[in-house]
Each structure stands twice: as structure tokens, then as C-alpha cells.
């Protein structure tokens, strides 16, 4: 689920970036496209383990589908 266009499906690319405030953002795009979209729920607090753990949780949520949003990786 994205803030800008709602649900996207198919081959996608996910990127995560740390912010200066202990939170991280997650963006998604159709693979090969130029436009990036904000994954709903982003930015979110970084969990213990940092950006790598956050990224893994986001990727798992996107792979699971079902209008995935940024999961609460701090729980």
C-alpha cells in the first residue's frame, strides 16, 4: 500500500533509508520504473538491529502482500 497511488502489484523494488531522528523511510517502485512511492506507515521507528532489520521486515511484509504497510518492527 502506498500513500500516493494505493496498492501496487507485480515486480517491485523496495528501498529503506535511515533518517536523522531514529526513524527510517521505506519506498517502493515498479521494478525498472522511475517513480518511487512512499510505503504507507513510513517513516517508522528503527527497531533494535537498525536499518538491516527494518529493511528485512519491510521486504517480508511486501512479499506477504495483502496491501502491506510498514510493519511495527519495534514490537
PQR file with spaces between the fields and no chain letter, atoms N, CA, C, O and H, PARSE charges and radii, in Angstrom:
ATOM       1  N    UNK     1       0.858   -1.173    0.000 -0.4000 1.5000
ATOM       2  CA   UNK     1       0.000    0.000    0.000 -0.0000 2.0000
ATOM       3  C    UNK     1       0.901    1.232    0.000  0.5500 1.7000
ATOM       4  O    UNK     1       1.832    1.337    0.798 -0.5500 1.4000
ATOM       5  N    UNK     2       0.611    2.147   -0.897 -0.4000 1.5000
ATOM       6  CA   UNK     2       1.399    3.378   -0.951 -0.0000 2.0000
ATOM       7  C    UNK     2       0.518    4.574   -0.617  0.5500 1.7000
ATOM       8  O    UNK     2      -0.702    4.526   -0.775 -0.5500 1.4000
ATOM       9  H    UNK     2      -0.145    2.061   -1.545  0.4000 1.0000
ATOM      10  N    UNK     3       1.148    5.636   -0.157 -0.4000 1.5000
ATOM      11  CA   UNK     3       0.406    6.853    0.151 -0.0000 2.0000
ATOM      12  C    UNK     3      -0.094    7.536   -1.122  0.5500 1.7000
ATOM      13  O    UNK     3      -1.159    8.154   -1.123 -0.5500 1.4000
ATOM      14  H    UNK     3       2.139    5.674   -0.029  0.4000 1.0000
ATOM      15  N    UNK     4       0.676    7.421   -2.204 -0.4000 1.5000
ATOM      16  CA   UNK     4       0.373    8.189   -3.405 -0.0000 2.0000
ATOM      17  C    UNK     4      -0.630    7.516   -4.341  0.5500 1.7000
ATOM      18  O    UNK     4      -1.518    8.183   -4.872 -0.5500 1.4000
ATOM      19  H    UNK     4       1.541    6.919   -2.203  0.4000 1.0000
ATOM      20  N    UNK     5      -0.501    6.202   -4.552 -0.4000 1.5000
ATOM      21  CA   UNK     5      -1.326    5.541   -5.572 -0.0000 2.0000
ATOM      22  C    UNK     5      -2.054    4.302   -5.062  0.5500 1.7000
ATOM      23  O    UNK     5      -2.653    3.577   -5.856 -0.5500 1.4000
ATOM      24  H    UNK     5       0.220    5.660   -4.121  0.4000 1.0000
ATOM      25  N    UNK     6      -2.017    4.045   -3.774 -0.4000 1.5000
ATOM      26  CA   UNK     6      -2.685    2.868   -3.235 -0.0000 2.0000
ATOM      27  C    UNK     6      -1.851    1.614   -3.441  0.5500 1.7000
ATOM      28  O    UNK     6      -0.623    1.656   -3.359 -0.5500 1.4000
ATOM      29  H    UNK     6      -1.531    4.634   -3.129  0.4000 1.0000
ATOM      30  N    UNK     7      -2.513    0.510   -3.707 -0.4000 1.5000
ATOM      31  CA   UNK     7      -1.849   -0.787   -3.830 -0.0000 2.0000
ATOM      32  C    UNK     7      -1.144   -0.888   -5.175  0.5500 1.7000
ATOM      33  O    UNK     7      -1.703   -0.527   -6.210 -0.5500 1.4000
ATOM      34  H    UNK     7      -3.510    0.476   -3.774  0.4000 1.0000
ATOM      35  N    UNK     8       0.095   -1.384   -5.148 -0.4000 1.5000
ATOM      36  CA   UNK     8       0.777   -1.745   -6.381 -0.0000 2.0000
ATOM      37  C    UNK     8       1.123   -3.225   -6.301  0.5500 1.7000
ATOM      38  O    UNK     8       1.361   -3.762   -5.219 -0.5500 1.4000
ATOM      39  H    UNK     8       0.550   -1.677   -4.307  0.4000 1.0000
ATOM      40  N    UNK     9       1.148   -3.875   -7.454 -0.4000 1.5000
ATOM      41  CA   UNK     9       1.419   -5.313   -7.503 -0.0000 2.0000
ATOM      42  C    UNK     9       2.424   -5.590   -8.610  0.5500 1.7000
ATOM      43  O    UNK     9       2.703   -4.735   -9.450 -0.5500 1.4000
ATOM      44  H    UNK     9       0.954   -3.439   -8.333  0.4000 1.0000
ATOM      45  N    UNK    10       2.952   -6.783   -8.592 -0.4000 1.5000
ATOM      46  CA   UNK    10       3.901   -7.188   -9.627 -0.0000 2.0000
ATOM      47  C    UNK    10       5.324   -7.128   -9.114  0.5500 1.7000
ATOM      48  O    UNK    10       5.573   -7.166   -7.909 -0.5500 1.4000
ATOM      49  H    UNK    10       2.726   -7.478   -7.909  0.4000 1.0000
ATOM      50  N    UNK    11       6.261   -7.032  -10.059 -0.4000 1.5000
ATOM      51  CA   UNK    11       7.672   -6.940   -9.691 -0.0000 2.0000
ATOM      52  C    UNK    11       7.952   -5.545   -9.152  0.5500 1.7000
ATOM      53  O    UNK    11       7.759   -4.547   -9.847 -0.5500 1.4000
ATOM      54  H    UNK    11       6.059   -7.001  -11.038  0.4000 1.0000
ATOM      55  N    UNK    12       8.408   -5.488   -7.908 -0.4000 1.5000
ATOM      56  CA   UNK    12       8.683   -4.199   -7.276 -0.0000 2.0000
ATOM      57  C    UNK    12      10.076   -4.199   -6.661  0.5500 1.7000
ATOM      58  O    UNK    12      10.669   -5.243   -6.392 -0.5500 1.4000
ATOM      59  H    UNK    12       8.565   -6.299   -7.344  0.4000 1.0000
ATOM      60  N    UNK    13      10.563   -3.007   -6.456 -0.4000 1.5000
ATOM      61  CA   UNK    13      11.830   -2.782   -5.775 -0.0000 2.0000
ATOM      62  C    UNK    13      11.535   -1.969   -4.527  0.5500 1.7000
ATOM      63  O    UNK    13      10.754   -1.018   -4.564 -0.5500 1.4000
ATOM      64  H    UNK    13      10.081   -2.159   -6.675  0.4000 1.0000
ATOM      65  N    UNK    14      12.167   -2.348   -3.418 -0.4000 1.5000
ATOM      66  CA   UNK    14      11.972   -1.668   -2.136 -0.0000 2.0000
ATOM      67  C    UNK    14      13.295   -1.073   -1.694  0.5500 1.7000
ATOM      68  O    UNK    14      14.345   -1.703   -1.822 -0.5500 1.4000
ATOM      69  H    UNK    14      12.801   -3.120   -3.388  0.4000 1.0000
ATOM      70  N    UNK    15      13.237    0.149   -1.171 -0.4000 1.5000
ATOM      71  CA   UNK    15      14.424    0.758   -0.582 -0.0000 2.0000
ATOM      72  C    UNK    15      14.059    1.319    0.789  0.5500 1.7000
ATOM      73  O    UNK    15      12.940    1.784    1.007 -0.5500 1.4000
ATOM      74  H    UNK    15      12.384    0.660   -1.066  0.4000 1.0000
ATOM      75  N    UNK    16      15.004    1.268    1.691 -0.4000 1.5000
ATOM      76  CA   UNK    16      14.815    1.845    3.025 -0.0000 2.0000
ATOM      77  C    UNK    16      15.996    2.758    3.314  0.5500 1.7000
ATOM      78  O    UNK    16      17.126    2.475    2.917 -0.5500 1.4000
ATOM      79  H    UNK    16      15.913    0.890    1.514  0.4000 1.0000
ATOM      80  N    UNK    17      15.721    3.852    4.008 -0.4000 1.5000
ATOM      81  CA   UNK    17      16.766    4.827    4.328 -0.0000 2.0000
ATOM      82  C    UNK    17      16.593    5.318    5.750  0.5500 1.7000
ATOM      83  O    UNK    17      15.475    5.598    6.182 -0.5500 1.4000
ATOM      84  H    UNK    17      14.803    4.081    4.331  0.4000 1.0000
ATOM      85  N    UNK    18      17.698    5.425    6.484 -0.4000 1.5000
ATOM      86  CA   UNK    18      17.595    5.954    7.847 -0.0000 2.0000
ATOM      87  C    UNK    18      17.397    7.461    7.817  0.5500 1.7000
ATOM      88  O    UNK    18      17.864    8.154    6.913 -0.5500 1.4000
ATOM      89  H    UNK    18      18.606    5.198    6.133  0.4000 1.0000
ATOM      90  N    UNK    19      16.698    7.943    8.826 -0.4000 1.5000
ATOM      91  CA   UNK    19      16.537    9.385    8.988 -0.0000 2.0000
ATOM      92  C    UNK    19      17.353    9.865   10.171  0.5500 1.7000
ATOM      93  O    UNK    19      17.914    9.052   10.906 -0.5500 1.4000
ATOM      94  H    UNK    19      16.319    7.380    9.561  0.4000 1.0000
ATOM      95  N    UNK    20      17.427   11.167   10.365 -0.4000 1.5000
ATOM      96  CA   UNK    20      18.233   11.711   11.455 -0.0000 2.0000
ATOM      97  C    UNK    20      17.585   11.575   12.832  0.5500 1.7000
ATOM      98  O    UNK    20      18.211   11.884   13.846 -0.5500 1.4000
ATOM      99  H    UNK    20      16.972   11.827    9.768  0.4000 1.0000
ATOM     100  N    UNK    21      16.341   11.118   12.869 -0.4000 1.5000
ATOM     101  CA   UNK    21      15.574   11.113   14.112 -0.0000 2.0000
ATOM     102  C    UNK    21      15.307    9.711   14.668  0.5500 1.7000
ATOM     103  O    UNK    21      14.395    9.531   15.475 -0.5500 1.4000
ATOM     104  H    UNK    21      15.832   10.867   12.046  0.4000 1.0000
ATOM     105  N    UNK    22      16.100    8.714   14.241 -0.4000 1.5000
ATOM     106  CA   UNK    22      15.890    7.356   14.730 -0.0000 2.0000
ATOM     107  C    UNK    22      14.761    6.632   14.036  0.5500 1.7000
ATOM     108  O    UNK    22      14.320    5.573   14.483 -0.5500 1.4000
ATOM     109  H    UNK    22      16.841    8.861   13.585  0.4000 1.0000
ATOM     110  N    UNK    23      14.293    7.205   12.942 -0.4000 1.5000
ATOM     111  CA   UNK    23      13.242    6.582   12.152 -0.0000 2.0000
ATOM     112  C    UNK    23      13.791    6.288   10.765  0.5500 1.7000
ATOM     113  O    UNK    23      14.824    6.827   10.369 -0.5500 1.4000
ATOM     114  H    UNK    23      14.651    8.066   12.580  0.4000 1.0000
ATOM     115  N    UNK    24      13.099    5.436   10.036 -0.4000 1.5000
ATOM     116  CA   UNK    24      13.531    5.092    8.688 -0.0000 2.0000
ATOM     117  C    UNK    24      12.342    5.191    7.739  0.5500 1.7000
ATOM     118  O    UNK    24      11.193    4.986    8.130 -0.5500 1.4000
ATOM     119  H    UNK    24      12.260    4.999   10.358  0.4000 1.0000
ATOM     120  N    UNK    25      12.642    5.507    6.496 -0.4000 1.5000
ATOM     121  CA   UNK    25      11.600    5.574    5.484 -0.0000 2.0000
ATOM     122  C    UNK    25      11.702    4.370    4.564  0.5500 1.7000
ATOM     123  O    UNK    25      12.777    3.803    4.369 -0.5500 1.4000
ATOM     124  H    UNK    25      13.575    5.674    6.178  0.4000 1.0000
ATOM     125  N    UNK    26      10.563    3.992    4.003 -0.4000 1.5000
ATOM     126  CA   UNK    26      10.510    2.884    3.054 -0.0000 2.0000
ATOM     127  C    UNK    26       9.798    3.376    1.802  0.5500 1.7000
ATOM     128  O    UNK    26       8.720    3.968    1.868 -0.5500 1.4000
ATOM     129  H    UNK    26       9.690    4.453    4.161  0.4000 1.0000
ATOM     130  N    UNK    27      10.428    3.117    0.660 -0.4000 1.5000
ATOM     131  CA   UNK    27       9.829    3.491   -0.620 -0.0000 2.0000
ATOM     132  C    UNK    27       9.799    2.266   -1.518  0.5500 1.7000
ATOM     133  O    UNK    27      10.575    1.327   -1.349 -0.5500 1.4000
ATOM     134  H    UNK    27      11.303    2.636    0.606  0.4000 1.0000
ATOM     135  N    UNK    28       8.882    2.301   -2.475 -0.4000 1.5000
ATOM     136  CA   UNK    28       8.685    1.165   -3.369 -0.0000 2.0000
ATOM     137  C    UNK    28       8.419    1.682   -4.773  0.5500 1.7000
ATOM     138  O    UNK    28       7.850    2.757   -4.959 -0.5500 1.4000
ATOM     139  H    UNK    28       8.251    3.065   -2.613  0.4000 1.0000
ATOM     140  N    UNK    29       8.840    0.900   -5.755 -0.4000 1.5000
ATOM     141  CA   UNK    29       8.585    1.266   -7.138 -0.0000 2.0000
ATOM     142  C    UNK    29       8.368   -0.007   -7.952  0.5500 1.7000
ATOM     143  O    UNK    29       8.804   -1.093   -7.569 -0.5500 1.4000
ATOM     144  H    UNK    29       9.303    0.026   -5.604  0.4000 1.0000
ATOM     145  N    UNK    30       7.686    0.154   -9.080 -0.4000 1.5000
ATOM     146  CA   UNK    30       7.658   -0.946  -10.036 -0.0000 2.0000
ATOM     147  C    UNK    30       9.088   -1.100  -10.531  0.5500 1.7000
ATOM     148  O    UNK    30       9.717   -0.109  -10.904 -0.5500 1.4000
ATOM     149  H    UNK    30       7.332    1.036   -9.390  0.4000 1.0000
ATOM     150  N    UNK    31       9.613   -2.313  -10.544 -0.4000 1.5000
ATOM     151  CA   UNK    31      10.988   -2.542  -10.958 -0.0000 2.0000
ATOM     152  C    UNK    31      11.215   -1.964  -12.348  0.5500 1.7000
ATOM     153  O    UNK    31      10.480   -2.267  -13.288 -0.5500 1.4000
ATOM     154  H    UNK    31       9.102   -3.118  -10.241  0.4000 1.0000
ATOM     155  N    UNK    32      12.240   -1.130  -12.464 -0.4000 1.5000
ATOM     156  CA   UNK    32      12.589   -0.506  -13.732 -0.0000 2.0000
ATOM     157  C    UNK    32      11.923    0.832  -13.978  0.5500 1.7000
ATOM     158  O    UNK    32      12.292    1.536  -14.919 -0.5500 1.4000
ATOM     159  H    UNK    32      12.837   -0.884  -11.701  0.4000 1.0000
ATOM     160  N    UNK    33      10.948    1.204  -13.154 -0.4000 1.5000
ATOM     161  CA   UNK    33      10.266    2.490  -13.325 -0.0000 2.0000
ATOM     162  C    UNK    33      11.096    3.608  -12.695  0.5500 1.7000
ATOM     163  O    UNK    33      12.045    3.347  -11.955 -0.5500 1.4000
ATOM     164  H    UNK    33      10.648    0.633  -12.390  0.4000 1.0000
ATOM     165  N    UNK    34      10.737    4.831  -12.991 -0.4000 1.5000
ATOM     166  CA   UNK    34      11.430    5.976  -12.407 -0.0000 2.0000
ATOM     167  C    UNK    34      10.750    6.477  -11.136  0.5500 1.7000
ATOM     168  O    UNK    34      11.416    7.023  -10.257 -0.5500 1.4000
ATOM     169  H    UNK    34       9.966    5.043  -13.592  0.4000 1.0000
ATOM     170  N    UNK    35       9.434    6.298  -11.026 -0.4000 1.5000
ATOM     171  CA   UNK    35       8.685    6.836   -9.902 -0.0000 2.0000
ATOM     172  C    UNK    35       8.819    5.960   -8.667  0.5500 1.7000
ATOM     173  O    UNK    35       8.701    4.737   -8.741 -0.5500 1.4000
ATOM     174  H    UNK    35       8.893    5.854  -11.740  0.4000 1.0000
ATOM     175  N    UNK    36       9.068    6.606   -7.524 -0.4000 1.5000
ATOM     176  CA   UNK    36       9.095    5.930   -6.228 -0.0000 2.0000
ATOM     177  C    UNK    36       7.881    6.385   -5.442  0.5500 1.7000
ATOM     178  O    UNK    36       7.454    7.533   -5.556 -0.5500 1.4000
ATOM     179  H    UNK    36       9.164    7.600   -7.464  0.4000 1.0000
ATOM     180  N    UNK    37       7.324    5.479   -4.641 -0.4000 1.5000
ATOM     181  CA   UNK    37       6.163    5.780   -3.816 -0.0000 2.0000
ATOM     182  C    UNK    37       6.488    5.473   -2.359  0.5500 1.7000
ATOM     183  O    UNK    37       7.269    4.571   -2.057 -0.5500 1.4000
ATOM     184  H    UNK    37       7.672    4.546   -4.549  0.4000 1.0000
ATOM     185  N    UNK    38       5.877    6.238   -1.467 -0.4000 1.5000
ATOM     186  CA   UNK    38       6.063    6.032   -0.034 -0.0000 2.0000
ATOM     187  C    UNK    38       5.201    4.862    0.422  0.5500 1.7000
ATOM     188  O    UNK    38       3.991    4.854    0.198 -0.5500 1.4000
ATOM     189  H    UNK    38       5.242    6.971   -1.712  0.4000 1.0000
ATOM     190  N    UNK    39       5.822    3.878    1.061 -0.4000 1.5000
ATOM     191  CA   UNK    39       5.067    2.761    1.620 -0.0000 2.0000
ATOM     192  C    UNK    39       4.301    3.288    2.836  0.5500 1.7000
ATOM     193  O    UNK    39       4.886    3.915    3.720 -0.5500 1.4000
ATOM     194  H    UNK    39       6.805    3.885    1.243  0.4000 1.0000
ATOM     195  N    UNK    40       3.020    3.036    2.874 -0.4000 1.5000
ATOM     196  CA   UNK    40       2.177    3.531    3.955 -0.0000 2.0000
ATOM     197  C    UNK    40       2.737    3.090    5.306  0.5500 1.7000
ATOM     198  O    UNK    40       3.110    1.933    5.497 -0.5500 1.4000
ATOM     199  H    UNK    40       2.545    2.527    2.156  0.4000 1.0000
ATOM     200  N    UNK    41       2.783    4.039    6.232 -0.4000 1.5000
ATOM     201  CA   UNK    41       3.345    3.782    7.558 -0.0000 2.0000
ATOM     202  C    UNK    41       4.762    4.302    7.698  0.5500 1.7000
ATOM     203  O    UNK    41       5.354    4.231    8.775 -0.5500 1.4000
ATOM     204  H    UNK    41       2.480    4.979    6.077  0.4000 1.0000
ATOM     205  N    UNK    42       5.303    4.820    6.617 -0.4000 1.5000
ATOM     206  CA   UNK    42       6.674    5.340    6.603 -0.0000 2.0000
ATOM     207  C    UNK    42       6.627    6.845    6.815  0.5500 1.7000
ATOM     208  O    UNK    42       5.739    7.508    6.279 -0.5500 1.4000
ATOM     209  H    UNK    42       4.822    4.877    5.742  0.4000 1.0000
ATOM     210  N    UNK    43       7.551    7.398    7.574 -0.4000 1.5000
ATOM     211  CA   UNK    43       8.659    6.760    8.287 -0.0000 2.0000
ATOM     212  C    UNK    43       8.186    6.077    9.558  0.5500 1.7000
ATOM     213  O    UNK    43       7.110    6.363   10.083 -0.5500 1.4000
ATOM     214  H    UNK    43       8.273    6.859    8.009  0.4000 1.0000
ATOM     215  N    UNK    44       9.017    5.172   10.032 -0.4000 1.5000
ATOM     216  CA   UNK    44       8.706    4.397   11.229 -0.0000 2.0000
ATOM     217  C    UNK    44       9.959    4.267   12.087  0.5500 1.7000
ATOM     218  O    UNK    44      11.072    4.398   11.576 -0.5500 1.4000
ATOM     219  H    UNK    44       9.891    4.939    9.606  0.4000 1.0000
ATOM     220  N    UNK    45       9.796    4.013   13.381 -0.4000 1.5000
ATOM     221  CA   UNK    45      10.962    3.869   14.261 -0.0000 2.0000
ATOM     222  C    UNK    45      11.837    2.689   13.842  0.5500 1.7000
ATOM     223  O    UNK    45      11.336    1.642   13.432 -0.5500 1.4000
ATOM     224  H    UNK    45       8.892    3.907   13.796  0.4000 1.0000
ATOM     225  N    UNK    46      13.132    2.873   13.950 -0.4000 1.5000
ATOM     226  CA   UNK    46      14.069    1.772   13.701 -0.0000 2.0000
ATOM     227  C    UNK    46      14.019    0.796   14.873  0.5500 1.7000
ATOM     228  O    UNK    46      13.997    1.218   16.029 -0.5500 1.4000
ATOM     229  H    UNK    46      13.539    3.723   14.283  0.4000 1.0000
ATOM     230  N    UNK    47      14.001   -0.484   14.588 -0.4000 1.5000
ATOM     231  CA   UNK    47      13.989   -1.484   15.647 -0.0000 2.0000
ATOM     232  C    UNK    47      15.399   -1.745   16.157  0.5500 1.7000
ATOM     233  O    UNK    47      16.368   -1.277   15.561 -0.5500 1.4000
ATOM     234  H    UNK    47      14.018   -0.827   13.649  0.4000 1.0000
ATOM     235  N    UNK    48      15.525   -2.494   17.264 -0.4000 1.5000
ATOM     236  CA   UNK    48      16.854   -2.961   17.652 -0.0000 2.0000
ATOM     237  C    UNK    48      17.442   -3.742   16.462  0.5500 1.7000
ATOM     238  O    UNK    48      16.737   -4.531   15.831 -0.5500 1.4000
ATOM     239  H    UNK    48      14.737   -2.874   17.749  0.4000 1.0000
ATOM     240  N    UNK    49      18.674   -3.532   16.171 -0.4000 1.5000
ATOM     241  CA   UNK    49      19.279   -4.162   14.999 -0.0000 2.0000
ATOM     242  C    UNK    49      19.393   -3.199   13.841  0.5500 1.7000
ATOM     243  O    UNK    49      20.098   -3.479   12.871 -0.5500 1.4000
ATOM     244  H    UNK    49      19.246   -2.891   16.683  0.4000 1.0000
ATOM     245  N    UNK    50      18.709   -2.058   13.924 -0.4000 1.5000
ATOM     246  CA   UNK    50      18.882   -0.994   12.961 -0.0000 2.0000
ATOM     247  C    UNK    50      18.225   -1.192   11.606  0.5500 1.7000
ATOM     248  O    UNK    50      17.224   -1.895   11.462 -0.5500 1.4000
ATOM     249  H    UNK    50      18.137   -1.830   14.712  0.4000 1.0000
ATOM     250  N    UNK    51      18.831   -0.543   10.621 -0.4000 1.5000
ATOM     251  CA   UNK    51      18.254   -0.475    9.288 -0.0000 2.0000
ATOM     252  C    UNK    51      18.137   -1.842    8.620  0.5500 1.7000
ATOM     253  O    UNK    51      17.159   -2.097    7.918 -0.5500 1.4000
ATOM     254  H    UNK    51      19.644    0.027   10.738  0.4000 1.0000
ATOM     255  N    UNK    52      19.103   -2.716    8.820 -0.4000 1.5000
ATOM     256  CA   UNK    52      19.049   -4.040    8.180 -0.0000 2.0000
ATOM     257  C    UNK    52      17.822   -4.816    8.646  0.5500 1.7000
ATOM     258  O    UNK    52      17.160   -5.468    7.838 -0.5500 1.4000
ATOM     259  H    UNK    52      19.898   -2.509    9.389  0.4000 1.0000
ATOM     260  N    UNK    53      17.518   -4.753    9.924 -0.4000 1.5000
ATOM     261  CA   UNK    53      16.345   -5.445   10.466 -0.0000 2.0000
ATOM     262  C    UNK    53      15.068   -4.778    9.947  0.5500 1.7000
ATOM     263  O    UNK    53      14.124   -5.462    9.554 -0.5500 1.4000
ATOM     264  H    UNK    53      18.056   -4.223   10.579  0.4000 1.0000
ATOM     265  N    UNK    54      15.043   -3.458    9.946 -0.4000 1.5000
ATOM     266  CA   UNK    54      13.894   -2.721    9.417 -0.0000 2.0000
ATOM     267  C    UNK    54      13.631   -3.125    7.966  0.5500 1.7000
ATOM     268  O    UNK    54      12.498   -3.435    7.596 -0.5500 1.4000
ATOM     269  H    UNK    54      15.811   -2.902   10.265  0.4000 1.0000
ATOM     270  N    UNK    55      14.681   -3.119    7.154 -0.4000 1.5000
ATOM     271  CA   UNK    55      14.549   -3.464    5.738 -0.0000 2.0000
ATOM     272  C    UNK    55      13.991   -4.878    5.574  0.5500 1.7000
ATOM     273  O    UNK    55      13.099   -5.105    4.757 -0.5500 1.4000
ATOM     274  H    UNK    55      15.601   -2.867    7.454  0.4000 1.0000
ATOM     275  N    UNK    56      14.509   -5.811    6.338 -0.4000 1.5000
ATOM     276  CA   UNK    56      14.038   -7.198    6.239 -0.0000 2.0000
ATOM     277  C    UNK    56      12.560   -7.308    6.579  0.5500 1.7000
ATOM     278  O    UNK    56      11.822   -8.030    5.909 -0.5500 1.4000
ATOM     279  H    UNK    56      15.234   -5.626    7.002  0.4000 1.0000
ATOM     280  N    UNK    57      12.119   -6.597    7.616 -0.4000 1.5000
ATOM     281  CA   UNK    57      10.702   -6.627    7.992 -0.0000 2.0000
ATOM     282  C    UNK    57       9.830   -6.040    6.879  0.5500 1.7000
ATOM     283  O    UNK    57       8.757   -6.564    6.581 -0.5500 1.4000
ATOM     284  H    UNK    57      12.718   -6.010    8.160  0.4000 1.0000
ATOM     285  N    UNK    58      10.296   -4.957    6.274 -0.4000 1.5000
ATOM     286  CA   UNK    58       9.540   -4.334    5.181 -0.0000 2.0000
ATOM     287  C    UNK    58       9.446   -5.294    3.995  0.5500 1.7000
ATOM     288  O    UNK    58       8.363   -5.494    3.446 -0.5500 1.4000
ATOM     289  H    UNK    58      11.168   -4.531    6.516  0.4000 1.0000
ATOM     290  N    UNK    59      10.567   -5.884    3.599 -0.4000 1.5000
ATOM     291  CA   UNK    59      10.568   -6.822    2.464 -0.0000 2.0000
ATOM     292  C    UNK    59       9.631   -8.003    2.736  0.5500 1.7000
ATOM     293  O    UNK    59       8.879   -8.411    1.851 -0.5500 1.4000
ATOM     294  H    UNK    59      11.447   -5.722    4.045  0.4000 1.0000
ATOM     295  N    UNK    60       9.672   -8.545    3.933 -0.4000 1.5000
ATOM     296  CA   UNK    60       8.790   -9.665    4.279 -0.0000 2.0000
ATOM     297  C    UNK    60       7.320   -9.260    4.187  0.5500 1.7000
ATOM     298  O    UNK    60       6.488  -10.030    3.709 -0.5500 1.4000
ATOM     299  H    UNK    60      10.284   -8.214    4.652  0.4000 1.0000
ATOM     300  N    UNK    61       7.005   -8.052    4.645 -0.4000 1.5000
ATOM     301  CA   UNK    61       5.618   -7.578    4.579 -0.0000 2.0000
ATOM     302  C    UNK    61       5.169   -7.415    3.129  0.5500 1.7000
ATOM     303  O    UNK    61       4.052   -7.793    2.776 -0.5500 1.4000
ATOM     304  H    UNK    61       7.681   -7.426    5.034  0.4000 1.0000
ATOM     305  N    UNK    62       6.033   -6.857    2.297 -0.4000 1.5000
ATOM     306  CA   UNK    62       5.690   -6.665    0.882 -0.0000 2.0000
ATOM     307  C    UNK    62       5.515   -8.023    0.195  0.5500 1.7000
ATOM     308  O    UNK    62       4.581   -8.206   -0.585 -0.5500 1.4000
ATOM     309  H    UNK    62       6.941   -6.550    2.584  0.4000 1.0000
ATOM     310  N    UNK    63       6.398   -8.962    0.479 -0.4000 1.5000
ATOM     311  CA   UNK    63       6.276  -10.297   -0.126 -0.0000 2.0000
ATOM     312  C    UNK    63       4.985  -10.982    0.310  0.5500 1.7000
ATOM     313  O    UNK    63       4.391  -11.727   -0.469 -0.5500 1.4000
ATOM     314  H    UNK    63       7.157   -8.813    1.113  0.4000 1.0000
ATOM     315  N    UNK    64       4.546  -10.743    1.536 -0.4000 1.5000
ATOM     316  CA   UNK    64       3.311  -11.357    2.035 -0.0000 2.0000
ATOM     317  C    UNK    64       2.087  -10.781    1.328  0.5500 1.7000
ATOM     318  O    UNK    64       1.056  -11.446    1.229 -0.5500 1.4000
ATOM     319  H    UNK    64       5.029  -10.138    2.170  0.4000 1.0000
ATOM     320  N    UNK    65       2.198   -9.551    0.839 -0.4000 1.5000
ATOM     321  CA   UNK    65       1.099   -8.937    0.092 -0.0000 2.0000
ATOM     322  C    UNK    65      -0.017   -8.462    0.989  0.5500 1.7000
ATOM     323  O    UNK    65       0.192   -8.135    2.157 -0.5500 1.4000
ATOM     324  H    UNK    65       3.036   -9.011    0.919  0.4000 1.0000
ATOM     325  N    UNK    66      -1.207   -8.430    0.421 -0.4000 1.5000
ATOM     326  CA   UNK    66      -2.374   -8.020    1.205 -0.0000 2.0000
ATOM     327  C    UNK    66      -2.360   -6.557    1.579  0.5500 1.7000
ATOM     328  O    UNK    66      -2.683   -6.213    2.716 -0.5500 1.4000
ATOM     329  H    UNK    66      -1.377   -8.695   -0.528  0.4000 1.0000
ATOM     330  N    UNK    67      -1.992   -5.677    0.649 -0.4000 1.5000
ATOM     331  CA   UNK    67      -1.930   -4.233    0.905 -0.0000 2.0000
ATOM     332  C    UNK    67      -0.987   -3.935    2.069  0.5500 1.7000
ATOM     333  O    UNK    67      -1.331   -3.194    2.990 -0.5500 1.4000
ATOM     334  H    UNK    67      -1.729   -5.956   -0.274  0.4000 1.0000
ATOM     335  N    UNK    68       0.192   -4.517    2.012 -0.4000 1.5000
ATOM     336  CA   UNK    68       1.173   -4.400    3.086 -0.0000 2.0000
ATOM     337  C    UNK    68       1.534   -2.947    3.372  0.5500 1.7000
ATOM     338  O    UNK    68       1.623   -2.115    2.469 -0.5500 1.4000
ATOM     339  H    UNK    68       0.472   -5.119    1.264  0.4000 1.0000
ATOM     340  N    UNK    69       1.735   -2.672    4.635 -0.4000 1.5000
ATOM     341  CA   UNK    69       2.227   -1.383    5.103 -0.0000 2.0000
ATOM     342  C    UNK    69       3.511   -1.629    5.867  0.5500 1.7000
ATOM     343  O    UNK    69       3.873   -2.777    6.126 -0.5500 1.4000
ATOM     344  H    UNK    69       1.663   -3.347    5.369  0.4000 1.0000
ATOM     345  N    UNK    70       4.200   -0.563    6.229 -0.4000 1.5000
ATOM     346  CA   UNK    70       5.416   -0.707    7.020 -0.0000 2.0000
ATOM     347  C    UNK    70       5.026   -1.355    8.355  0.5500 1.7000
ATOM     348  O    UNK    70       4.191   -0.815    9.082 -0.5500 1.4000
ATOM     349  H    UNK    70       3.906    0.370    6.019  0.4000 1.0000
ATOM     350  N    UNK    71       5.618   -2.497    8.677 -0.4000 1.5000
ATOM     351  CA   UNK    71       5.254   -3.163    9.924 -0.0000 2.0000
ATOM     352  C    UNK    71       5.915   -2.481   11.121  0.5500 1.7000
ATOM     353  O    UNK    71       6.915   -1.779   10.980 -0.5500 1.4000
ATOM     354  H    UNK    71       6.296   -2.935    8.087  0.4000 1.0000
ATOM     355  N    UNK    72       5.339   -2.702   12.290 -0.4000 1.5000
ATOM     356  CA   UNK    72       5.960   -2.210   13.523 -0.0000 2.0000
ATOM     357  C    UNK    72       7.073   -3.182   13.899  0.5500 1.7000
ATOM     358  O    UNK    72       6.830   -4.194   14.557 -0.5500 1.4000
ATOM     359  H    UNK    72       4.526   -3.272   12.405  0.4000 1.0000
ATOM     360  N    UNK    73       8.280   -2.868   13.482 -0.4000 1.5000
ATOM     361  CA   UNK    73       9.415   -3.758   13.715 -0.0000 2.0000
ATOM     362  C    UNK    73      10.002   -3.596   15.110  0.5500 1.7000
ATOM     363  O    UNK    73      10.957   -4.287   15.465 -0.5500 1.4000
ATOM     364  H    UNK    73       8.477   -2.046   12.948  0.4000 1.0000
ATOM     365  N    UNK    74       9.438   -2.684   15.906 -0.4000 1.5000
ATOM     366  CA   UNK    74       9.952   -2.474   17.258 -0.0000 2.0000
ATOM     367  C    UNK    74       9.252   -3.382   18.262  0.5500 1.7000
ATOM     368  O    UNK    74       9.689   -3.503   19.406 -0.5500 1.4000
ATOM     369  H    UNK    74       8.663   -2.122   15.618  0.4000 1.0000
ATOM     370  N    UNK    75       8.179   -4.012   17.838 -0.4000 1.5000
ATOM     371  CA   UNK    75       7.400   -4.851   18.767 -0.0000 2.0000
ATOM     372  C    UNK    75       8.046   -6.213   18.955  0.5500 1.7000
ATOM     373  O    UNK    75       7.528   -7.045   19.700 -0.5500 1.4000
ATOM     374  H    UNK    75       7.824   -3.915   16.908  0.4000 1.0000
